[in-house]
Amino acid sequence: MLEKLLNYLKNKKILILGFGIEGESSYRFLRKYFPEKKLFIADKNINLLENRIELIEDPYLEVSLGEGYLNDIDKYDLILKAPGISLKNIDISTFKEKLSSQLELFLEFINVFTIGITGTKGKSTTSSLIYKILIDQGKDAYILSNIGEPIFNDIDLLKENSIAVLELSSHSLEYVKKSTNISIILNVFEEHLDYYKSFEEYIKAKYNIAKYQKNTDFLIYNYDNINMQKINFNYKTNDYAVSMETIPNTKNKAYLKDEYIYCNDEKIMNINENMNLKGIHNINNILFVFTVAIILNLDLNKAKKTIKEFKPLEHRMEYVGNIDGIDYYNDSIATIPEATINAIKAIDNINTLIIGGKDRGVNLNNLIDFLKKSKIENIICMPKTGEYIKEALSNTIKNVEYVQTLKEAVSIAKKVTKKNTVCLLSPSASSYGYFKNFEERGNLFKQYVKEI
């Protein structure tokens, strides 16, 4: 399975660009199969080698760190770029064709069936649900990339009958020139505007998931998404449109009608059946999941059972517990306004909302208008976007407060939230600059709540 890939890599001068989780995975993979190959690492972190004995003692490794880490980048044959490295303001003309990644090498050289999932929101839930359905139906499935293991960690476990479920960010897709067999674009909203030159560039990166598909492959796309409607994409006859309403004049489609999920006019499931996944946004995710099941000719009754029993992932409208009569929910994954709006619609009886995070230039007007019309009485705002939200809501919402820390926000929430109601953390903004990531933010929220 790996022979073609290893032959391709054997004589290449390889730079690992960015030494985070994926970069380290690439290094370990290359060193495993090429123990004496000269390797190169470039990273902006000047302290990368601290306590990394393995790197320090590697005689076949050369490292470039600090502000000049991109110097001489065009001298390599292959550049394995980590998704987190933005080249937004860099002239890449001299090395663009050398840019690659674990994902691209996997799609080029590993002969397994692939299902790729992207979208601004819903990737992790949809990927995990597809993976669980495959496992429950006896398939040799693996979940890789964003939510699972880095691709190179599990690549030698795959066999010809394996199915790889790949959760893919726009960063992973930005420079790829290969696409998955089944590609899913759940939605596109404003996010990562600090990473791309424009919102249009962000959307184009998402569409790389299907840009290089064969006619025998499938794209499942969101028919309703306004931002996706602006893209002039050449959809194939195999592709499926997904909508929360009936879709006219489309060959393959999955949609909602009279509270039932349909696929190509076949009634599949009533959305009011008892499920752990809550909210209309999760119904949208389930439409995509059933479409995959139909394409793969899976047992739909078994798929329905898996869906109904599937529990929400951590930090996604996660129920933390009831303390002194207040239900606390952790929705730290909500890094855009649309996610917070969906959470508020899905969770009943919210009395207090904790909101705010890094300002990435995302438009907050729809969120503010929604909050003004909501029944939420207490809104606790955190830096930085919380400043604008507080200013916009102060004359409308009963109690709007601005705090500096999440711990302070939880403390105030305990005092102001009415008994038998809900306190929801749904920041509607990125965690970066204040927390390591959304997971750390969510875990701290749960910790502070339990300390109450």
C-alpha positions as CSV (number, residue, x, y, z in Angstrom):
1,M,0.0,0.0,0.0
2,L,2.8,2.4,0.8
3,E,5.3,1.4,-1.9
4,K,4.3,4.1,-4.4
5,L,4.4,6.8,-1.8
6,L,7.8,5.8,-0.4
7,N,9.3,5.6,-3.9
8,Y,8.1,9.1,-4.6
9,L,9.6,10.4,-1.3
10,K,12.8,8.5,-1.5
11,N,14.9,10.9,-3.4
12,K,13.1,14.2,-2.6
13,K,14.7,17.0,-0.6
14,I,11.8,17.5,1.9
15,L,11.0,20.5,4.1
16,I,8.5,20.1,6.9
17,L,6.9,23.5,7.1
18,G,5.4,24.0,10.5
19,F,6.1,21.6,13.4
20,G,2.7,21.3,15.2
21,I,0.8,18.0,15.4
22,E,0.8,17.3,11.7
23,G,4.4,18.4,11.2
24,E,5.6,16.1,14.0
25,S,3.6,13.3,12.5
26,S,5.3,13.9,9.1
27,Y,8.7,13.9,10.8
28,R,8.1,10.6,12.6
29,F,6.7,9.0,9.4
30,L,9.7,10.0,7.3
31,R,12.2,9.0,9.9
32,K,10.5,5.6,10.4
33,Y,10.9,4.8,6.7
34,F,14.0,6.8,5.9
35,P,16.2,6.7,9.1
36,E,19.3,8.3,7.5
37,K,17.5,10.7,5.1
38,K,18.4,14.4,5.3
39,L,15.3,16.2,6.5
40,F,14.5,19.9,7.0
41,I,12.1,21.6,9.4
42,A,11.1,25.3,9.3
43,D,9.0,26.9,12.0
44,K,8.5,30.4,13.3
45,N,8.8,29.2,16.9
46,I,12.4,30.1,17.9
47,N,12.1,27.8,21.0
48,L,11.0,24.7,19.1
49,L,14.0,22.6,20.0
50,E,13.6,23.1,23.8
51,N,13.2,19.7,25.5
52,R,13.0,18.0,22.1
53,I,15.9,15.6,22.5
54,E,14.8,13.5,19.5
55,L,15.3,16.5,17.2
56,I,18.4,17.8,18.9
57,E,20.2,14.4,18.6
58,D,19.1,13.7,15.0
59,P,22.3,14.0,12.9
60,Y,20.4,14.0,9.6
61,L,18.1,17.0,10.5
62,E,18.5,20.7,9.7
63,V,16.2,23.2,11.4
64,S,15.4,26.8,10.5
65,L,13.6,28.8,13.2
66,G,12.4,32.3,14.0
67,E,11.5,35.2,11.7
68,G,13.6,34.0,8.8
69,Y,12.2,30.5,8.8
70,L,10.9,30.9,5.2
71,N,14.3,31.9,3.8
72,D,15.5,29.8,0.9
73,I,12.2,27.9,0.9
74,D,12.3,27.5,-2.9
75,K,15.4,25.3,-2.7
76,Y,13.5,22.2,-1.6
77,D,11.9,19.6,-3.9
78,L,8.8,19.0,-1.7
79,I,7.3,21.2,1.0
80,L,5.0,19.5,3.5
81,K,3.0,22.5,4.7
82,A,1.1,22.2,8.0
83,P,-2.5,23.5,7.8
84,G,-1.8,26.2,10.4
85,I,0.8,28.0,8.4
86,S,-0.7,30.9,6.5
87,L,1.1,32.2,3.4
88,K,-1.4,35.1,3.0
89,N,1.2,37.8,2.5
90,I,4.0,35.7,1.1
91,D,5.0,35.6,-2.6
92,I,4.7,31.9,-3.3
93,S,5.3,32.0,-7.0
94,T,8.7,30.4,-6.8
95,F,7.6,27.4,-4.7
96,K,3.8,27.1,-5.1
97,E,4.1,23.9,-7.2
98,K,6.3,22.3,-4.5
99,L,3.7,22.8,-1.8
100,S,2.1,19.6,-0.6
101,S,0.7,18.0,2.5
102,Q,-0.1,14.7,4.2
103,L,-3.6,15.0,2.6
104,E,-2.4,15.5,-0.9
105,L,0.2,12.7,-0.8
106,F,-2.5,10.4,0.7
107,L,-5.0,11.1,-2.0
108,E,-2.3,10.8,-4.7
109,F,-0.6,7.5,-3.6
110,I,-2.9,5.5,-1.3
111,N,-5.5,3.5,-3.0
112,V,-8.5,3.5,-0.6
113,F,-12.0,4.9,-0.8
114,T,-12.1,8.4,0.7
115,I,-14.9,10.5,2.2
116,G,-14.0,14.1,2.8
117,I,-16.0,16.5,4.9
118,T,-15.6,20.2,5.1
119,G,-17.7,23.3,6.0
120,T,-17.4,26.2,8.4
121,K,-19.4,24.3,11.0
122,G,-20.6,20.7,11.5
123,K,-17.5,18.9,10.2
124,S,-16.6,17.0,13.4
125,T,-20.1,15.9,14.2
126,T,-20.8,14.8,10.6
127,S,-17.4,13.1,10.2
128,S,-17.8,11.2,13.5
129,L,-21.3,10.1,12.6
130,I,-20.4,8.8,9.2
131,Y,-17.5,6.9,10.7
132,K,-19.7,5.4,13.5
133,I,-22.3,4.3,10.9
134,L,-19.5,2.6,8.8
135,I,-18.1,0.9,11.9
136,D,-21.5,-0.2,13.1
137,Q,-22.1,-1.8,9.6
138,G,-18.8,-3.8,9.7
139,K,-16.7,-1.6,7.4
140,D,-12.9,-1.2,7.9
141,A,-13.1,2.5,8.5
142,Y,-10.7,5.1,9.8
143,I,-11.3,8.7,10.8
144,L,-8.3,10.9,10.0
145,S,-7.0,14.5,9.7
146,N,-8.6,17.2,11.8
147,I,-10.6,15.2,14.3
148,G,-8.8,11.9,14.3
149,E,-5.2,11.0,14.0
150,P,-3.0,12.8,11.5
151,I,-3.1,10.9,8.3
152,F,0.5,9.6,8.4
153,N,-0.1,8.2,11.9
154,D,-2.5,5.5,10.7
155,I,-1.5,5.3,7.0
156,D,0.2,1.9,7.4
157,L,-2.9,0.3,8.9
158,L,-5.0,0.9,5.8
159,K,-5.9,-1.9,3.4
160,E,-7.5,-1.9,-0.1
161,N,-11.0,-2.4,1.3
162,S,-10.5,0.4,3.9
163,I,-12.6,3.6,4.0
164,A,-11.0,6.8,5.1
165,V,-13.2,9.5,6.6
166,L,-11.4,12.8,6.5
167,E,-12.5,15.9,8.3
168,L,-10.9,18.7,6.3
169,S,-10.4,22.3,7.1
170,S,-10.0,25.0,4.5
171,H,-6.4,25.3,5.6
172,S,-5.9,21.6,4.7
173,L,-7.5,22.1,1.3
174,E,-6.0,25.4,0.3
175,Y,-3.3,24.0,-2.0
176,V,-4.4,20.5,-2.7
177,K,-4.7,19.2,-6.3
178,K,-6.5,16.0,-5.5
179,S,-10.1,15.4,-4.2
180,T,-11.9,12.7,-2.2
181,N,-14.2,10.1,-3.7
182,I,-17.2,11.4,-1.8
183,S,-16.8,15.1,-1.0
184,I,-19.1,17.0,1.4
185,I,-19.4,20.8,1.8
186,L,-21.8,21.3,4.7
187,N,-21.9,25.2,4.6
188,V,-19.7,28.2,4.2
189,F,-19.8,31.2,6.6
190,E,-17.4,34.1,7.4
191,E,-14.5,32.7,9.3
192,H,-10.7,32.7,9.2
193,L,-10.7,36.1,7.6
194,D,-7.3,36.7,9.2
195,Y,-5.8,33.7,7.3
196,Y,-7.0,34.5,3.7
197,K,-6.7,37.5,1.5
198,S,-10.5,37.5,1.0
199,F,-13.6,35.6,1.9
200,E,-13.7,34.4,-1.7
201,E,-10.3,32.8,-1.3
202,Y,-11.7,31.0,1.8
203,I,-14.6,29.6,-0.2
204,K,-12.4,28.6,-3.1
205,A,-10.2,26.6,-0.6
206,K,-13.3,24.7,0.6
207,Y,-14.3,23.8,-3.0
208,N,-10.9,22.2,-3.6
209,I,-12.4,19.2,-1.9
210,A,-14.3,18.5,-5.1
211,K,-12.5,20.5,-7.8
212,Y,-10.4,17.5,-8.9
213,Q,-13.0,14.8,-8.7
214,K,-13.6,12.3,-11.4
215,N,-17.0,11.9,-13.0
216,T,-17.5,8.7,-11.0
217,D,-17.0,10.6,-7.8
218,F,-19.7,12.4,-5.7
219,L,-20.0,15.9,-4.3
220,I,-22.7,16.5,-1.7
221,Y,-23.3,20.2,-1.3
222,N,-25.5,22.7,0.6
223,Y,-28.1,23.9,-1.9
224,D,-29.4,26.6,0.6
225,N,-26.1,28.3,1.5
226,I,-26.1,31.8,0.2
227,N,-22.3,32.0,0.1
228,M,-22.0,28.8,-1.9
229,Q,-24.6,30.0,-4.4
230,K,-22.2,32.7,-5.4
231,I,-19.6,30.2,-6.6
232,N,-19.8,29.3,-10.2
233,F,-18.9,25.6,-9.7
234,N,-19.3,23.0,-12.4
235,Y,-21.4,20.4,-10.6
236,K,-21.5,16.8,-12.0
237,T,-24.5,14.6,-12.8
238,N,-23.5,12.4,-9.8
239,D,-23.6,15.2,-7.3
240,Y,-26.2,15.6,-4.6
241,A,-27.9,18.8,-3.5
242,V,-29.0,19.0,0.2
243,S,-31.7,21.4,1.3
244,M,-33.9,22.1,4.3
245,E,-36.7,22.6,1.7
246,T,-37.9,20.7,-1.4
247,I,-35.5,21.2,-4.3
248,P,-36.8,21.7,-7.8
249,N,-35.1,20.4,-11.0
250,T,-32.2,18.6,-9.4
251,K,-31.4,15.0,-10.3
252,N,-29.9,13.9,-7.0
253,K,-31.1,15.5,-3.8
254,A,-31.7,15.1,-0.1
255,Y,-34.2,17.4,1.5
256,L,-36.7,18.1,4.3
257,K,-40.5,18.0,3.7
258,D,-43.3,17.8,6.2
259,E,-40.8,17.0,9.0
260,Y,-39.4,14.0,7.1
261,I,-36.0,13.5,5.5
262,Y,-36.2,12.4,1.9
263,C,-33.5,11.3,-0.5
264,N,-34.4,11.2,-4.2
265,D,-38.1,11.3,-3.1
266,E,-37.6,8.3,-0.8
267,K,-39.0,9.0,2.7
268,I,-36.3,8.0,5.2
269,M,-36.8,9.4,8.7
270,N,-39.0,11.7,10.8
271,I,-37.0,14.5,12.4
272,N,-39.1,14.4,15.5
273,E,-37.8,10.9,16.5
274,N,-36.0,10.8,19.8
275,M,-32.3,11.7,19.2
276,N,-29.4,12.9,21.3
277,L,-28.4,15.4,18.6
278,K,-30.5,18.6,19.0
279,G,-31.1,21.5,16.7
280,I,-32.0,22.1,13.1
281,H,-28.3,22.4,12.2
282,N,-27.9,18.8,13.2
283,I,-30.8,17.8,11.0
284,N,-28.9,19.4,8.2
285,N,-25.9,17.3,9.1
286,I,-28.0,14.2,9.2
287,L,-29.3,14.9,5.6
288,F,-25.7,14.7,4.4
289,V,-25.0,11.5,6.4
290,F,-28.0,9.7,4.9
291,T,-26.9,10.7,1.5
292,V,-23.5,9.1,2.1
293,A,-25.3,6.0,3.3
294,I,-27.4,5.8,0.1
295,I,-24.4,6.3,-2.1
296,L,-22.5,3.5,-0.3
297,N,-25.7,1.3,-0.4
298,L,-25.6,0.9,3.4
299,D,-28.5,-0.4,5.5
300,L,-30.6,2.7,6.2
301,N,-32.4,1.2,9.2
302,K,-29.1,0.4,10.9
303,A,-27.9,3.9,10.0
304,K,-31.0,5.4,11.5
305,K,-30.3,3.5,14.8
306,T,-26.7,4.8,14.9
307,I,-27.9,8.3,14.3
308,K,-30.5,8.2,17.1
309,E,-28.0,6.8,19.6
310,F,-25.2,9.1,18.6
311,K,-24.2,11.5,21.4
312,P,-23.0,15.1,20.8
313,L,-19.2,15.6,20.8
314,E,-17.5,17.5,23.6
315,H,-17.8,21.3,23.4
316,R,-20.7,21.2,21.0
317,M,-23.8,22.2,23.0
318,E,-22.5,19.8,25.6
319,Y,-24.5,19.5,28.8
320,V,-22.2,20.2,31.7
321,G,-24.7,19.7,34.6
322,N,-27.3,21.2,36.9
323,I,-25.9,23.2,39.7
324,D,-28.2,25.0,42.2
325,G,-31.1,24.7,39.7
326,I,-29.2,26.0,36.7
327,D,-28.4,23.9,33.6
328,Y,-25.0,24.8,32.1
329,Y,-24.1,24.1,28.5
330,N,-20.7,24.3,26.9
331,D,-20.7,25.4,23.2
332,S,-17.1,26.5,23.0
333,I,-16.9,25.2,19.4
334,A,-19.2,28.1,18.4
335,T,-16.6,30.4,16.8
336,I,-19.0,32.2,14.4
337,P,-22.3,34.0,14.8
338,E,-24.3,31.4,12.9
339,A,-23.2,28.7,15.4
340,T,-24.3,30.7,18.4
341,I,-27.7,31.4,16.8
342,N,-28.2,27.7,16.1
343,A,-27.3,26.9,19.7
344,I,-29.8,29.4,21.1
345,K,-32.5,28.0,18.8
346,A,-31.7,24.4,19.8
347,I,-31.6,24.9,23.6
348,D,-34.8,25.8,25.4
349,N,-35.1,28.4,28.2
350,I,-31.7,30.2,28.0
351,N,-31.5,32.9,30.6
352,T,-27.8,33.8,30.4
353,L,-25.4,33.8,27.5
354,I,-21.6,34.1,27.8
355,I,-20.2,35.4,24.6
356,G,-17.1,37.0,23.0
357,G,-13.6,36.2,21.9
358,K,-11.0,37.2,19.3
359,D,-12.0,39.8,16.7
360,R,-11.3,38.4,13.3
361,G,-13.4,40.9,11.4
362,V,-16.5,38.7,11.2
363,N,-19.7,40.7,10.8
364,L,-21.8,40.5,14.0
365,N,-24.9,42.4,12.8
366,N,-27.1,39.4,12.3
367,L,-26.2,38.0,15.7
368,I,-26.9,41.3,17.5
369,D,-30.3,41.6,15.8
370,F,-31.1,38.1,16.8
371,L,-30.1,38.7,20.4
372,K,-32.2,41.8,20.5
373,K,-35.3,39.8,19.6
374,S,-34.5,36.9,21.9
375,K,-35.8,36.2,25.4
376,I,-32.3,36.0,26.9
377,E,-32.2,38.3,29.9
378,N,-28.5,38.2,30.8
379,I,-25.6,38.6,28.3
380,I,-22.1,38.4,29.7
381,C,-19.5,39.7,27.2
382,M,-15.8,38.8,27.1
383,P,-12.9,40.4,25.2
384,K,-12.6,41.4,22.4
385,T,-15.8,41.1,20.4
386,G,-17.8,41.3,23.6
387,E,-17.0,45.1,23.6
388,Y,-19.0,45.7,20.4
389,I,-21.8,43.3,21.5
390,K,-22.2,45.1,24.8
391,E,-22.3,48.5,23.2
392,A,-24.9,47.3,20.7
393,L,-27.2,45.6,23.2
394,S,-27.0,47.9,26.3
395,N,-30.2,49.7,25.4
396,T,-32.1,46.5,24.6
397,I,-31.2,43.5,26.8
398,K,-32.1,43.7,30.5
399,N,-28.6,42.9,31.8
400,V,-25.5,43.2,29.7
401,E,-22.1,43.0,31.5
402,Y,-18.5,43.1,30.3
403,V,-15.9,41.0,32.0
404,Q,-12.2,40.4,31.4
405,T,-12.0,36.6,32.1
406,L,-14.1,33.5,31.6
407,K,-13.9,32.7,35.4
408,E,-15.4,36.1,36.1
409,A,-18.1,35.4,33.6
410,V,-19.1,32.1,35.2
411,S,-19.1,33.7,38.7
412,I,-21.5,36.4,37.5
413,A,-23.6,33.9,35.6
414,K,-24.2,32.0,38.9
415,K,-25.5,35.2,40.5
416,V,-27.8,36.4,37.7
417,T,-29.2,33.3,36.1
418,K,-32.7,32.3,37.3
419,K,-33.4,28.9,38.8
420,N,-34.7,26.3,36.4
421,T,-33.2,28.0,33.4
422,V,-30.0,27.7,31.3
423,C,-26.6,29.3,31.2
424,L,-25.0,28.9,27.8
425,L,-21.3,29.5,26.8
426,S,-21.4,30.1,23.1
427,P,-18.7,32.6,22.3
428,S,-19.4,33.3,18.6
429,A,-15.7,34.1,18.2
430,S,-12.3,32.4,18.1
431,S,-10.5,31.5,21.3
432,Y,-7.0,32.4,20.1
433,G,-5.2,35.1,22.0
434,Y,-7.0,34.2,25.2
435,F,-6.9,30.4,25.2
436,K,-4.8,27.7,23.4
437,N,-7.9,26.6,21.4
438,F,-11.7,26.1,21.8
439,E,-11.1,22.9,23.7
440,E,-9.1,24.7,26.4
441,R,-11.8,27.4,26.7
442,G,-14.5,24.7,27.0
443,N,-12.7,22.7,29.5
444,L,-12.0,25.7,31.7
445,F,-15.7,26.7,31.5
446,K,-16.6,23.2,32.8
447,Q,-14.0,23.4,35.5
448,Y,-15.2,26.8,36.7
449,V,-18.8,25.7,36.6
450,K,-18.0,22.6,38.7
451,E,-16.0,24.7,41.2
452,I,-19.2,26.6,41.9
